[in-house]
């Protein structure tokens, strides 16, 4: 199951484009294209449950000093949405 990291900053950015956190999260289940950008973030073209097609810029929110578990694995980091429109 995906986890998202929402803070006031990114919530305000998507709300400025008439989107909610729920809209953007649901769009991750309806992806048309996904590309990694030069800075390591991702650009995704997707669709909300209402049928609106949107762009979502996001990255994994991994801590630099995160320690692997006893099996040498890192947990799945949350998704931090940079913006969506």
N, C-alpha and C positions, 0 to 999 in steps of 0.2 A: 504494500500500500504506500502510495506517495505521501510524503510529508512536505508541507510548504512553510516557509518562513515569511510571515507578513509583519511589517512594521508600518508605522504611520507614513513614512516616506514613500514606500511603493504602493500602499493603498491609495494615497492621494494621487499618485501618477495614473493609476488605472481608472480611478473615479473621474478624473478629468476627461476621460474618453468614454464616459457612461458605461463602465464595466465594473462588476463586483468581483470580489475574490472567488466567489462560487462560480461565476461565469468562466473566469480564467482557469481555475482548477479543472472544471469539467471539460474544457477545451483540450486538455492533455489526453483525453480519450478519443478525440476526433482530429487527429493530426494529418494534414495533407503533405507537409514538407518540413524537414528538420535539417538545419545546417549548423555546423560548428563555425564560430567566428574566429578571427585572428587572435582575439584576447582570451580565448578559452570559454567564452559564453556561447549560448545557442540562440539561433533565430528560428522561430517556428511559425508556420502558417497553419491555422486550425479553425475549428468551428465551435461556437457555443451551442448549448442545448436549444436555444431559440433560433439557431440557423445563421447567426451573424458570423461572418468570417473575419478573423482577427490575426494580427501579428503579435507574437509574444517573444520578448527578449528575456532570457533567464540564464542562470548559472547554478551549479551546485554550491551550496554553502558549507564547504568543508573547512574545518579549522586546520591551520598549518601544523599545529603541534598535536593533532589527534593521534591517540595510541591505539594500535590494532588490538583486537581481542585475543584470547588464548590460542585461537586457530590462525592467527596472523591476518585476520580479515578486518576491514573497516566497515562499520555500519553504513547503511545507505544514507547519504547526507540529504538534508532537506533541500528543496528547490526554492531558490530566491528569485522571484520575478523582478526584473529590472524595470520593465515597462510593458504595456500592452495597449494596442490601439486597433 
